[in-house]
Amino acid sequence: MTRVKICGLMSRQDLYYALAAGADAVGFVVEIDSSRHCLSAGEAADLIRRVPIYCKSVAVINPRDVDDALRLAHETGAEALQVHGSLSPVDLAELKGQAYQKIIAAVAAEPGGDEARRYAAMADAILLDSMVGGTLGGTGKVHDWLISAEIAASLKVPVILAGGLYPGNVAEAIERVKPYAVDVSSGTETEGRKDPGKIHSFLQAVRACPSPL
């Protein structure tokens, strides 16, 4: 069964919506000022403490360096770190060696998949997202799923598919890419706020998909 991560949660109400719908993981954007979902480490930690054991908590971070990533790991207490930004594969390996959290490397879904393969060697999972105007993630834009499918098939680590997903297209995305999990943020919102109806519809669409062989 394809897992679901609801990202960009900002409040207890958002968290309740995601948990009530049956999300497998929840994501909190931490100290990324360019994101409208940005939380402080303390705000994220307060919500993460409320995530039950059956759901995974993910801190979405864009650290300056390994030490900054370790600080955010400690301050948030998340179970996994979704790392965006300039950390190299070597940096990621250092982080993985020091942090207790699982490491998800966010990379652009680009032809060839070279970047994804470099980071996959050092990460527990790869998140494939859309790159728009030099910005990775948070764009609400769909990328070429054929490229994502080719990358996913070439990797030995779990692949999380993100980028422009919503209740009306997630089933097709799963059929084409066959990811371990799907990640959604703006696709479950109305006027910039988490919409419980859209979250429920997204989970229902995913659960209705046939399990991959």
C-alpha positions as CSV (number, residue, x, y, z in Angstrom):
1,M,0.0,0.0,0.0
2,T,1.3,3.4,-0.9
3,R,2.0,5.6,2.1
4,V,0.8,9.2,2.5
5,K,2.6,12.2,4.0
6,I,0.6,15.4,4.6
7,C,3.0,18.2,4.7
8,G,2.9,21.9,5.6
9,L,1.0,21.4,8.9
10,M,1.0,24.6,11.0
11,S,-1.5,24.0,13.8
12,R,-3.1,21.4,16.1
13,Q,-6.2,21.6,13.9
14,D,-4.1,20.8,10.8
15,L,-2.6,17.9,12.7
16,Y,-6.0,16.6,13.7
17,Y,-7.3,16.8,10.1
18,A,-4.3,14.7,8.9
19,L,-4.6,12.1,11.7
20,A,-8.3,11.8,11.4
21,A,-8.0,11.0,7.7
22,G,-5.4,8.3,8.3
23,A,-2.1,9.9,7.2
24,D,1.0,7.7,7.6
25,A,3.3,10.7,8.1
26,V,3.0,14.4,8.8
27,G,5.5,17.1,7.8
28,F,6.4,20.4,9.4
29,V,8.4,23.1,7.6
30,V,11.0,24.4,10.0
31,E,13.0,27.6,9.7
32,I,12.5,27.9,5.9
33,D,11.5,31.6,5.7
34,S,10.6,31.4,2.0
35,S,7.8,28.9,2.8
36,R,4.4,30.2,3.8
37,H,4.2,27.1,6.0
38,C,7.3,28.0,8.0
39,L,7.4,27.2,11.7
40,S,10.0,27.9,14.3
41,A,11.8,24.9,15.8
42,G,9.8,25.3,19.0
43,E,6.5,25.5,17.2
44,A,7.3,22.4,15.3
45,A,8.4,20.6,18.4
46,D,5.1,21.4,20.2
47,L,3.2,19.8,17.3
48,I,5.5,16.9,16.9
49,R,5.1,15.9,20.5
50,R,1.4,15.5,19.7
51,V,2.0,13.0,16.9
52,P,0.9,9.5,18.0
53,I,3.2,6.6,17.7
54,Y,1.4,5.1,14.7
55,C,2.2,8.2,12.5
56,K,5.7,9.4,11.5
57,S,6.8,13.0,12.1
58,V,9.0,14.7,9.5
59,A,10.9,18.0,9.9
60,V,11.4,19.6,6.5
61,I,14.6,21.6,6.8
62,N,17.1,23.6,4.7
63,P,20.1,23.6,6.9
64,R,23.2,25.8,6.5
65,D,25.5,22.9,7.3
66,V,25.6,19.6,9.2
67,D,25.7,21.3,12.6
68,D,22.6,23.3,11.8
69,A,20.8,20.2,10.7
70,L,21.8,18.4,14.0
71,R,20.5,21.4,15.9
72,L,17.1,21.2,14.2
73,A,17.0,17.5,14.7
74,H,17.5,17.9,18.4
75,E,15.2,20.9,18.8
76,T,12.3,19.4,16.9
77,G,12.5,15.8,18.0
78,A,11.1,14.6,14.6
79,E,11.5,11.0,13.6
80,A,12.8,11.9,10.2
81,L,14.5,14.8,8.5
82,Q,13.6,15.9,5.0
83,V,16.7,17.7,3.9
84,H,16.5,20.4,1.2
85,G,19.3,22.8,0.1
86,S,23.0,22.7,-0.3
87,L,24.2,19.8,1.8
88,S,26.4,17.5,-0.3
89,P,26.1,13.7,-0.3
90,V,29.2,13.7,1.9
91,D,27.5,16.1,4.3
92,L,24.4,13.9,4.3
93,A,26.4,10.9,5.2
94,E,27.9,12.8,8.1
95,L,24.5,13.8,9.2
96,K,23.2,10.3,8.9
97,G,26.1,9.0,11.1
98,Q,25.3,11.5,13.9
99,A,21.5,11.9,13.9
100,Y,19.1,9.2,15.1
101,Q,16.5,10.3,12.6
102,K,15.9,8.7,9.2
103,I,17.2,11.0,6.5
104,I,15.1,11.9,3.4
105,A,17.0,13.7,0.7
106,A,14.8,16.0,-1.4
107,V,16.0,16.2,-5.0
108,A,14.6,17.5,-8.3
109,A,13.0,15.0,-10.7
110,E,15.4,15.7,-13.6
111,P,16.3,13.6,-16.6
112,G,19.0,11.0,-16.0
113,G,18.5,11.0,-12.2
114,D,22.2,11.4,-11.5
115,E,21.6,13.6,-8.4
116,A,19.0,11.2,-7.0
117,R,21.4,8.3,-7.3
118,R,24.2,10.3,-5.6
119,Y,22.1,11.2,-2.7
120,A,20.4,7.8,-2.5
121,A,23.7,6.2,-1.6
122,M,23.7,8.3,1.6
123,A,20.0,8.6,2.5
124,D,17.2,6.4,3.8
125,A,14.8,7.6,1.2
126,I,14.6,10.0,-1.7
127,L,11.9,12.6,-2.2
128,L,11.4,13.6,-5.9
129,D,9.9,17.0,-6.3
130,S,9.3,19.7,-9.0
131,M,12.0,22.3,-9.6
132,V,10.5,25.6,-10.7
133,G,12.5,28.8,-11.2
134,G,15.3,27.4,-9.1
135,T,13.0,26.5,-6.3
136,L,12.6,22.9,-5.2
137,G,9.4,21.9,-3.6
138,G,6.4,24.0,-2.4
139,T,5.6,25.0,-6.0
140,G,2.3,23.1,-6.4
141,K,3.6,22.2,-9.9
142,V,3.5,18.7,-11.5
143,H,6.7,17.4,-13.1
144,D,7.2,14.7,-15.7
145,W,6.1,11.5,-14.0
146,L,7.9,9.4,-16.7
147,I,11.2,10.9,-15.4
148,S,10.2,10.1,-11.8
149,A,9.2,6.5,-12.8
150,E,12.6,5.9,-14.4
151,I,14.5,7.3,-11.4
152,A,12.3,5.3,-8.9
153,A,12.9,2.1,-10.8
154,S,16.7,2.7,-10.7
155,L,17.0,3.3,-7.0
156,K,17.3,0.8,-4.1
157,V,15.9,3.1,-1.5
158,P,12.2,4.1,-1.1
159,V,11.0,7.0,-3.3
160,I,8.5,9.6,-2.1
161,L,6.7,11.4,-4.9
162,A,5.9,15.1,-4.5
163,G,5.0,18.0,-6.7
164,G,1.5,19.2,-7.6
165,L,-0.4,16.2,-6.3
166,Y,-4.1,16.5,-5.3
167,P,-7.1,14.2,-5.0
168,G,-7.8,14.2,-8.7
169,N,-4.4,13.2,-10.0
170,V,-2.7,11.1,-7.3
171,A,-4.1,7.8,-8.5
172,E,-2.6,8.3,-11.9
173,A,0.7,9.4,-10.4
174,I,0.9,6.2,-8.3
175,E,0.1,4.1,-11.3
176,R,2.8,5.7,-13.4
177,V,5.6,6.1,-10.8
178,K,4.9,3.3,-8.3
179,P,6.4,5.3,-5.4
180,Y,6.8,4.0,-1.8
181,A,4.8,7.1,-0.7
182,V,3.2,10.3,-1.9
183,D,3.7,13.8,-0.4
184,V,1.1,16.5,-0.6
185,S,0.8,20.0,0.8
186,S,-1.1,22.7,-1.3
187,G,-3.1,20.0,-3.0
188,T,-5.0,19.5,0.3
189,E,-5.7,23.2,0.9
190,T,-8.4,25.8,0.1
191,E,-7.4,29.4,0.1
192,G,-4.1,28.6,1.8
193,R,-5.5,26.5,4.6
194,K,-5.7,22.8,5.2
195,D,-9.0,21.5,4.0
196,P,-10.2,18.4,5.9
197,G,-12.4,17.4,3.0
198,K,-9.5,17.5,0.5
199,I,-7.3,15.7,2.9
200,H,-9.9,12.9,3.3
201,S,-10.4,12.8,-0.5
202,F,-6.6,12.5,-1.1
203,L,-6.3,9.6,1.4
204,Q,-9.3,7.9,-0.1
205,A,-7.9,8.2,-3.6
206,V,-4.6,6.7,-2.5
207,R,-6.2,3.9,-0.5
208,A,-8.3,2.9,-3.6
209,C,-5.2,2.3,-5.6
210,P,-4.2,-1.3,-6.2
211,S,-1.2,-2.4,-4.1
212,P,2.0,-2.6,-6.1
213,L,3.2,-6.2,-6.9
